């Protein structure tokens, strides 16, 4: 299993692609803050402008759940001005005047007015609204943009030119894509211990380093070799490939012999961690494809002795069988991310000592300890089959589409 480094990049990119398009609801609605006219915002404290989602409406009384988790009663009187803005709109110059009866449960609102001393109610003078339907349409649009974006491992980043070269490795080889940034490109960066997209902070070009995972949305050139980015999210994540040497189900931790770092590491699991198990047939099928990509495996039929083929190689080469196996219940051929999303979820207690695993984790604040984002078990055939010298594989070569849409908080 010396080839763990060459395969775990695939899992990292899959997870990274998923989280790069999660949290869109909170981020799309953040423009409610910037839409407020500066001169008006300066005269009001943050506490007098609660922001959140409408939970219920009874007459002119609106129950608002704020982003901080509090419940606020908002009274919309006859003199209350209600303005509707579109997601992405940064000022009120094109806001449309609507009425209280146009509001619906699920709409996002920012309220200005006289707030009570206990902070639990407010007589609204102005309500700025982002309609739930507009937010959902914007989220879908952004998901599609991320899905048709580009992602991989950063090879180099040149600040003077604003360009980033990303390695996108395929089973049959590696290609590079040059990502161009402009003054308008939004750069976001994950915190070391967070993989929530809505917690990603605005970053700088200087933070992007070789080896980082990066995903961009924007416009690709006709040949796919260049990409002009509208938004980039990047982060440093740790890949672990190895075998489990101890399991503590009560503490939700395992100890793994990391074949990449050549050290033992304690892996902690939270309720947000995903643990998936790769079925043996699927693992063998992927392993066969890896051997085929080496130029001497079962799929190209050259350089491999008939007697050395895996027992099910002939069966796996039946028309459509491996393709169906890779697709799961459907979807584009080779879509690893869709495949992983359909795998059965397991618990720490279901794991076995000496089981081979691939893990994507945060870097971890404590040496020797990490928190798992996603762990994939049953991968021993894959780790054994990855060709020597092959660079880390990322999402693109495994998938003809881009990341699945993920949750939007």
C-alpha positions as CSV (number, residue, x, y, z in Angstrom):
1,X,0.0,0.0,0.0
2,X,2.9,2.3,-0.8
3,X,0.7,4.1,-3.3
4,X,-1.7,5.8,-0.8
5,X,-0.5,9.3,-1.7
6,X,-1.3,8.8,-5.3
7,X,-4.9,7.8,-4.7
8,X,-6.1,9.9,-1.7
9,X,-6.0,13.1,-3.7
10,X,-9.1,11.8,-5.5
11,X,-11.1,11.5,-2.2
12,X,-9.9,15.0,-1.1
13,X,-11.0,16.5,-4.3
14,X,-14.4,14.9,-4.1
15,X,-15.0,16.1,-0.6
16,X,-13.6,19.5,-1.4
17,X,-15.9,19.8,-4.4
18,X,-18.9,19.0,-2.2
19,X,-18.1,21.5,0.5
20,X,-17.2,24.2,-2.0
21,X,-20.9,24.4,-3.0
22,X,-22.4,24.0,0.4
23,X,-23.7,26.9,2.6
24,X,-25.0,28.8,-0.4
25,X,-28.1,30.0,1.4
26,X,-26.3,31.9,4.1
27,X,-23.8,33.4,1.7
28,X,-26.4,34.4,-0.9
29,X,-28.4,36.1,1.8
30,X,-25.4,37.9,3.2
31,X,-26.0,40.7,0.7
32,X,-28.9,41.8,2.8
33,X,-26.2,43.5,4.9
34,X,-24.4,45.3,2.1
35,X,-27.7,46.3,0.4
36,X,-28.4,48.7,3.2
37,X,-27.5,52.3,2.3
38,X,-24.3,53.2,4.2
39,X,-25.7,56.5,5.5
40,X,-28.8,54.8,6.9
41,X,-26.8,51.8,8.3
42,X,-24.4,54.1,10.1
43,X,-27.3,55.6,12.1
44,X,-28.5,52.2,13.4
45,X,-26.9,49.7,15.7
46,X,-26.7,46.0,14.6
47,X,-29.1,45.1,17.4
48,X,-31.8,47.2,15.7
49,X,-31.5,45.4,12.4
50,X,-32.2,41.7,13.1
51,X,-31.6,39.5,10.1
52,X,-32.9,36.0,9.5
53,X,-35.7,33.8,8.1
54,X,-39.4,34.2,8.4
55,X,-40.9,31.4,10.5
56,X,-44.5,32.4,10.5
57,X,-46.9,35.3,9.6
58,X,-50.1,36.1,11.3
59,X,-51.6,39.3,10.0
60,X,-49.0,42.0,10.4
61,X,-47.0,40.0,12.9
62,X,-43.9,38.3,11.6
63,X,-42.0,35.7,13.6
64,X,-38.4,35.9,12.6
65,X,-35.6,33.4,13.5
66,X,-32.4,35.3,13.4
67,X,-29.1,33.9,12.1
68,X,-28.0,33.9,15.7
69,X,-30.8,31.5,16.6
70,X,-33.0,34.0,18.5
71,X,-36.7,34.5,17.9
72,X,-37.9,38.0,17.2
73,X,-41.5,39.3,16.7
74,X,-41.6,41.9,14.0
75,X,-44.6,44.2,13.6
76,X,-45.1,45.5,10.1
77,X,-47.5,48.5,10.3
78,X,-49.1,50.5,7.5
79,X,-46.2,52.8,7.3
80,X,-43.6,50.1,7.2
81,X,-41.6,50.2,3.9
82,X,-41.0,46.8,2.4
83,X,-38.3,46.5,-0.3
84,X,-37.5,43.4,-2.3
85,X,-34.0,42.9,-3.6
86,X,-32.5,40.1,-5.7
87,X,-29.6,37.9,-4.4
88,X,-26.4,39.6,-5.3
89,X,-27.9,43.1,-5.3
90,X,-25.6,45.4,-3.3
91,X,-27.8,48.5,-2.9
92,X,-31.4,49.5,-2.9
93,X,-31.3,51.6,-6.1
94,X,-33.2,48.9,-7.9
95,X,-35.2,47.5,-5.0
96,X,-38.9,46.9,-5.7
97,X,-41.6,48.1,-3.3
98,X,-43.8,45.2,-2.2
99,X,-46.5,44.7,0.5
100,X,-46.8,42.7,3.7
101,X,-49.1,40.2,2.0
102,X,-46.3,39.4,-0.4
103,X,-44.1,38.0,2.4
104,X,-43.9,34.3,2.8
105,X,-42.5,31.8,5.3
106,X,-38.9,31.0,4.3
107,X,-38.2,34.5,3.0
108,X,-35.0,36.2,4.3
109,X,-35.5,39.6,5.8
110,X,-33.4,42.4,7.3
111,X,-35.5,44.6,9.7
112,X,-34.9,48.2,10.7
113,X,-37.0,49.8,13.5
114,X,-37.5,50.4,17.2
115,X,-36.4,47.3,19.0
116,X,-37.7,46.4,22.5
117,X,-35.4,46.6,25.6
118,X,-35.4,42.8,25.8
119,X,-34.6,42.4,22.1
120,X,-37.5,40.1,21.4
121,X,-39.7,42.4,19.3
122,X,-39.3,45.3,16.9
123,X,-41.7,47.8,15.3
124,X,-40.4,47.8,11.8
125,X,-39.9,50.9,9.8
126,X,-38.1,49.2,6.9
127,X,-38.0,45.5,5.9
128,X,-35.6,44.4,3.2
129,X,-36.6,41.1,1.7
130,X,-34.9,38.3,-0.3
131,X,-37.6,36.0,-1.5
132,X,-37.2,32.3,-0.8
133,X,-37.8,31.5,-4.5
134,X,-35.2,34.0,-5.6
135,X,-32.6,32.5,-3.1
136,X,-33.4,28.9,-4.3
137,X,-32.9,30.0,-8.0
138,X,-29.7,31.7,-7.1
139,X,-28.4,28.7,-5.2
140,X,-29.2,26.4,-8.1
141,X,-27.4,28.8,-10.4
142,X,-24.3,28.8,-8.2
143,X,-24.3,25.1,-7.8
144,X,-24.3,24.6,-11.5
145,X,-21.5,27.1,-11.9
146,X,-19.4,25.3,-9.3
147,X,-20.3,21.9,-10.9
148,X,-19.0,23.2,-14.2
149,X,-15.9,24.8,-12.7
150,X,-12.5,23.4,-12.3
151,X,-10.7,21.9,-9.3
152,X,-7.5,20.2,-8.3
153,X,-4.1,20.5,-6.6
154,X,-2.3,23.8,-6.8
155,X,1.0,23.4,-8.7
156,X,2.0,27.1,-8.6
157,X,0.6,30.5,-7.9
158,X,2.0,33.7,-9.5
159,X,0.8,36.8,-7.7
160,X,2.1,39.4,-10.3
161,X,0.1,37.8,-13.1
162,X,-2.7,36.6,-10.9
163,X,-2.5,33.1,-12.4
164,X,-2.7,29.7,-10.6
165,X,-1.7,26.5,-12.3
166,X,-3.7,23.5,-11.1
167,X,-2.8,19.9,-11.6
168,X,-5.8,17.8,-12.8
169,X,-4.6,14.2,-12.9
170,X,-6.3,11.5,-15.0
171,X,-6.0,7.8,-14.8
172,X,-4.2,7.9,-18.1
173,X,-2.1,11.0,-17.5
174,X,-2.0,14.5,-16.0
175,X,-3.0,17.9,-17.4
176,X,-2.6,21.3,-16.1
177,X,-5.2,24.1,-16.1
178,X,-4.1,27.8,-15.7
179,X,-6.7,29.7,-13.7
180,X,-6.7,33.5,-14.3
181,X,-7.9,35.9,-11.6
182,X,-9.0,39.5,-12.0
183,X,-9.6,42.3,-9.6
184,X,-13.2,41.1,-9.4
185,X,-12.4,37.5,-8.5
186,X,-13.7,36.6,-5.0
187,X,-11.1,34.6,-3.1
188,X,-12.2,32.5,-0.1
189,X,-10.2,30.4,2.3
190,X,-11.1,27.6,4.7
191,X,-10.1,27.9,8.3
192,X,-7.7,25.1,9.5
193,X,-10.4,23.4,11.6
194,X,-13.5,24.1,9.4
195,X,-14.8,22.8,6.2
196,X,-18.1,24.7,6.1
197,X,-18.4,26.9,3.1
198,X,-20.4,29.6,4.9
199,X,-17.5,29.8,7.4
200,X,-14.9,30.3,4.7
201,X,-13.4,33.7,5.0
202,X,-12.4,36.2,2.4
203,X,-8.8,35.5,1.6
204,X,-5.8,36.8,-0.3
205,X,-3.9,35.5,-3.3
206,X,-0.8,35.1,-1.1
207,X,-2.6,32.4,1.0
208,X,-2.8,30.0,-2.0
209,X,0.1,27.7,-1.8
210,X,1.4,24.7,-3.9
211,X,-0.3,21.5,-2.6
212,X,-3.6,23.3,-1.6
213,X,-6.9,22.0,-2.8
214,X,-8.6,24.6,-5.0
215,X,-11.9,24.9,-6.8
216,X,-13.0,27.7,-9.1
217,X,-16.2,28.7,-10.8
218,X,-16.1,30.9,-13.9
219,X,-15.5,30.4,-17.7
220,X,-13.2,27.8,-19.3
221,X,-11.4,28.3,-22.6
222,X,-12.5,26.2,-25.6
223,X,-9.7,23.7,-25.1
224,X,-10.1,23.6,-21.3
225,X,-6.5,24.6,-20.7
226,X,-7.3,28.0,-19.3
227,X,-10.0,29.2,-16.9
228,X,-11.1,32.7,-15.9
229,X,-12.3,32.6,-12.3
230,X,-15.2,34.5,-10.8
231,X,-14.7,32.9,-7.4
232,X,-12.1,30.6,-5.9
233,X,-12.3,28.6,-2.7
234,X,-9.1,27.0,-1.4
235,X,-7.8,25.2,1.6
236,X,-5.1,22.9,3.0
237,X,-6.4,19.5,3.9
238,X,-4.6,16.4,5.0
239,X,-4.7,13.1,3.1
240,X,-4.3,9.9,5.1
241,X,-4.0,6.4,3.6
242,X,-3.2,3.5,5.8
243,X,-4.5,0.8,8.1
244,X,-6.5,0.9,11.3
245,X,-4.4,-0.2,14.3
246,X,-6.9,0.6,17.1
247,X,-10.6,1.5,17.5
248,X,-12.3,3.3,20.4
249,X,-16.0,3.4,19.5
250,X,-16.9,5.0,22.8
251,X,-14.6,8.0,22.1
252,X,-15.4,8.0,18.4
253,X,-11.8,7.8,17.5
254,X,-9.5,5.4,15.6
255,X,-5.7,5.1,15.4
256,X,-4.3,4.7,11.9
257,X,-0.8,3.9,10.6
258,X,-0.5,6.7,8.0
259,X,1.5,5.3,5.1
260,X,1.9,8.8,3.7
261,X,3.5,10.5,6.7
262,X,4.9,7.2,8.0
263,X,3.4,7.9,11.4
264,X,0.5,6.9,13.6
265,X,-2.3,9.4,13.8
266,X,-5.4,9.6,16.0
267,X,-8.5,10.3,13.9
268,X,-11.5,11.9,15.6
269,X,-15.0,11.7,14.2
270,X,-17.8,14.3,14.8
271,X,-21.5,14.1,13.8
272,X,-20.6,15.9,10.6
273,X,-17.9,13.3,9.6
274,X,-18.9,10.9,6.9
275,X,-17.8,7.3,7.0
276,X,-18.4,5.3,3.9
277,X,-17.7,1.7,3.0
278,X,-16.6,0.7,-0.6
279,X,-18.2,-2.7,-1.6
280,X,-15.5,-5.3,-2.6
281,X,-16.7,-5.5,-6.2
282,X,-16.6,-1.8,-6.7
283,X,-13.1,-1.6,-5.1
284,X,-11.8,-4.4,-7.4
285,X,-13.4,-2.6,-10.4
286,X,-11.6,0.6,-9.6
287,X,-8.4,-1.3,-9.0
288,X,-8.7,-2.9,-12.4
289,X,-9.1,0.5,-14.0
290,X,-6.0,1.8,-12.3
291,X,-4.0,-1.2,-13.6
292,X,-5.4,-0.5,-17.0
293,X,-4.3,3.1,-16.8
294,X,-0.8,1.9,-16.2
295,X,-0.6,0.7,-19.8
296,X,-0.4,-3.0,-18.9
297,X,-3.6,-3.8,-17.1
298,X,-6.7,-5.8,-17.9
299,X,-8.6,-3.0,-19.6
300,X,-6.2,-2.3,-22.5
301,X,-5.3,-6.0,-23.0
302,X,-1.6,-5.5,-23.4
303,X,1.3,-6.5,-21.2
304,X,-0.7,-8.5,-18.7
305,X,-0.5,-12.3,-18.6
306,X,-3.9,-13.9,-18.9
307,X,-3.2,-16.0,-15.8
308,X,-2.3,-12.9,-13.7
309,X,-5.7,-11.3,-14.2
310,X,-8.0,-11.0,-11.1
311,X,-10.5,-13.9,-10.9
312,X,-13.4,-11.6,-11.9
313,X,-11.5,-9.7,-14.6
314,X,-13.3,-11.4,-17.5
315,X,-16.7,-10.9,-15.9
316,X,-16.0,-7.3,-15.1
317,X,-15.2,-6.6,-18.8
318,X,-18.6,-7.7,-19.9
319,X,-20.2,-4.7,-21.7
320,X,-21.8,-2.2,-19.3
321,X,-21.0,-4.1,-16.1
322,X,-18.1,-2.0,-14.9
323,X,-19.8,1.2,-16.1
324,X,-22.9,0.4,-14.1
325,X,-20.7,-0.4,-11.1
326,X,-19.0,2.9,-11.3
327,X,-22.2,4.8,-11.9
328,X,-24.1,3.3,-8.9
329,X,-27.8,3.8,-9.6
330,X,-27.1,6.2,-12.5
331,X,-25.3,9.3,-13.5
332,X,-22.4,10.0,-15.8
333,X,-19.7,7.4,-16.3
334,X,-16.8,7.5,-13.9
335,X,-18.6,10.0,-11.6
336,X,-16.7,9.1,-8.4
337,X,-18.4,11.7,-6.3
338,X,-21.9,10.5,-7.2
339,X,-20.7,7.0,-6.5
340,X,-19.4,7.8,-3.1
341,X,-22.6,9.6,-2.2
342,X,-24.5,6.4,-2.8
343,X,-22.2,4.2,-0.7
344,X,-23.6,2.9,2.6
345,X,-22.8,4.9,5.7
346,X,-21.2,3.1,8.6
347,X,-20.3,3.9,12.2
348,X,-17.0,3.8,14.0
349,X,-18.1,0.6,15.7
350,X,-18.5,-1.1,12.3
351,X,-14.8,-0.6,11.4
352,X,-12.3,-3.4,11.7
353,X,-8.7,-3.5,12.9
354,X,-6.2,-3.8,10.0
355,X,-8.8,-2.4,7.6
356,X,-7.4,-0.2,4.9
357,X,-8.8,3.3,4.8
358,X,-8.5,6.6,3.0
359,X,-9.2,9.8,5.0
360,X,-9.6,13.4,4.2
361,X,-9.3,15.5,7.4
362,X,-8.6,19.0,8.6
363,X,-4.9,19.7,9.3
364,X,-5.6,19.5,13.1
365,X,-4.5,21.9,15.8
366,X,-3.0,19.2,18.0
367,X,0.0,17.3,16.6
368,X,-0.8,13.7,15.9
369,X,-4.6,14.3,15.9
370,X,-7.0,15.1,13.1
371,X,-10.7,15.4,12.6
372,X,-12.2,13.4,9.8
373,X,-14.2,15.0,7.1
374,X,-14.7,11.8,5.1
375,X,-13.3,8.3,5.5
376,X,-13.6,5.6,3.0
377,X,-13.1,2.0,4.0
378,X,-12.6,-1.2,1.9
379,X,-9.9,0.5,-0.2
380,X,-7.1,-2.1,0.0
381,X,-7.4,-3.2,-3.7
382,X,-7.2,0.4,-4.8
383,X,-4.2,1.3,-2.7
384,X,-2.4,-1.8,-4.0
385,X,-3.3,-1.1,-7.6
386,X,-2.4,2.5,-8.1
387,X,0.5,2.6,-10.6
388,X,3.9,3.6,-9.3
389,X,4.9,7.1,-10.1
390,X,1.3,8.2,-10.8
391,X,0.6,11.7,-9.3
392,X,-2.3,12.3,-7.0
393,X,-5.6,12.0,-8.7
394,X,-8.2,14.7,-8.3
395,X,-11.9,14.9,-9.0
396,X,-11.9,15.8,-12.7
397,X,-10.5,12.6,-14.1
398,X,-12.9,10.5,-12.2
399,X,-16.0,12.5,-13.1
400,X,-17.5,13.7,-16.3
401,X,-19.6,16.1,-14.2
402,X,-18.5,18.2,-11.3
403,X,-19.4,17.9,-7.6
404,X,-22.9,17.0,-6.4
405,X,-24.9,19.8,-5.0
406,X,-24.5,19.2,-1.3
407,X,-26.6,20.7,1.4
408,X,-27.2,24.4,1.6
409,X,-27.7,24.9,5.3
